[in-house]
Amino acid sequence: MNPEHVPSSPRLYRLVLRSAAAWLAVLLVAAAWLRAPLQPAADPAHAPNPAKAAWFLLWIQELVSHGTAWIDVVGVLAVLAFALPWLRRTRAERARWFAPGERVVGAVVLALALGVLALTLVALLLRGAEWQLRAPF
């Protein structure tokens, strides 16, 4: 057996394909019958200020609320995250979390993920009208 080839099963491929087709059918039926929870049409004369971003962008909005220079930090971190595979010291045969020679990279990724989660929760739960900090209750 060649160690560079990953064994696979045609039955598994067909199962995955059928599952994807079934989920697509469910989503199409749901899209046809369920109404999207849209807000009223935008009115440029009465824009909400400041409006909250979508939940997955709240962490960036929280950072920028402390100063616009933070968006540069986000850009640098995005480039570094993209370059992480090339910053490894060793070439591993298989992927592993917190491998002995790669603990620093794993810790950095975990810290960034926890930071994004913390900023998202602060923006989601602790920001009120006019983007002011408020009590969560």
C-alpha positions in Angstrom: 0.0 0.0 0.0 1.3 3.4 -1.0 1.6 5.7 2.1 0.9 8.8 0.1 -2.6 7.6 -0.9 -5.6 7.9 1.4 -7.9 4.9 1.1 -11.5 5.8 0.3 -14.7 4.1 -0.4 -17.1 4.7 -3.3 -20.0 4.0 -1.0 -18.9 6.8 1.3 -18.7 9.2 -1.6 -22.2 8.2 -2.8 -23.5 8.7 0.8 -22.0 12.1 1.0 -23.4 13.1 -2.4 -26.9 11.9 -1.4 -26.7 13.7 1.9 -25.7 16.9 0.2 -28.6 16.5 -2.3 -31.1 15.9 0.5 -29.9 18.9 2.4 -30.1 21.1 -0.7 -33.7 19.9 -1.3 -34.6 20.7 2.3 -33.1 24.2 2.0 -34.9 24.8 -1.3 -38.3 23.8 0.2 -37.6 25.9 3.3 -36.6 28.9 1.2 -39.9 28.6 -0.8 -42.2 28.3 2.2 -40.5 30.3 5.0 -40.3 34.1 4.9 -37.0 35.7 5.6 -36.9 37.9 8.7 -36.0 41.1 6.8 -36.2 44.6 8.2 -38.1 47.4 6.4 -36.4 49.0 3.4 -33.5 51.3 4.2 -34.3 55.0 4.6 -31.2 57.2 4.0 -32.9 60.1 5.8 -33.3 58.2 9.0 -30.3 55.8 9.2 -29.8 54.1 12.6 -26.7 55.5 14.1 -24.7 53.5 15.0 -26.3 50.3 13.6 -25.0 47.0 14.8 -23.2 44.8 12.3 -24.2 41.2 11.6 -23.2 38.9 14.5 -20.1 37.6 12.7 -18.7 41.1 12.2 -19.5 42.5 15.6 -16.0 41.8 16.9 -14.5 44.1 14.2 -17.1 46.8 15.0 -16.2 46.5 18.6 -12.5 47.0 17.8 -13.1 49.9 15.5 -15.3 51.6 18.2 -12.1 52.0 20.2 -10.2 53.6 17.3 -9.9 53.2 13.6 -6.2 52.1 13.8 -7.4 48.7 15.1 -8.6 47.7 11.6 -4.9 47.7 10.6 -4.2 45.2 13.4 -7.1 43.0 12.0 -5.5 43.2 8.5 -2.1 42.2 9.8 -3.5 39.3 11.9 -5.5 38.1 8.8 -2.3 38.0 6.8 -0.5 36.2 9.5 -3.3 33.7 9.9 -3.2 33.0 6.2 0.6 32.5 6.4 0.5 30.1 9.4 1.0 26.9 7.4 4.2 28.3 6.0 5.4 29.5 9.4 5.7 25.9 10.8 9.1 24.7 11.9 8.6 21.0 11.2 6.8 19.1 8.5 4.3 16.8 10.2 3.1 13.6 8.6 -0.4 14.1 10.0 -2.3 17.0 11.5 -2.4 17.3 15.3 -3.5 19.9 17.7 -0.7 21.3 19.9 1.9 19.1 18.5 5.2 19.2 20.5 7.0 21.4 18.1 4.1 23.6 17.2 2.6 24.6 20.6 3.3 28.3 20.0 1.3 28.4 16.8 -1.6 26.5 18.4 -1.6 28.8 21.4 -1.6 31.9 19.1 -4.5 30.5 17.1 -6.5 29.6 20.2 -5.8 33.1 21.7 -7.0 34.8 18.6 -10.2 32.7 18.4 -10.9 33.4 22.1 -10.3 37.1 21.5 -12.7 37.2 18.6 -15.3 35.3 20.7 -14.9 37.7 23.6 -15.2 40.8 21.5 -18.3 39.4 19.8 -19.9 38.6 23.1 -19.1 42.1 24.4 -20.6 43.7 21.3 -23.6 41.5 21.3 -24.5 41.5 25.0 -23.1 44.6 26.5 -23.7 47.3 23.8 -27.0 49.2 23.8 -28.4 52.3 22.1 -25.8 54.6 20.6 -23.2 51.9 21.1 -22.9 52.7 24.8 -21.8 50.0 27.3 -24.7 48.7 29.4 -25.4 46.1 32.0 -26.3 42.7 30.6 -29.6 42.5 32.6 
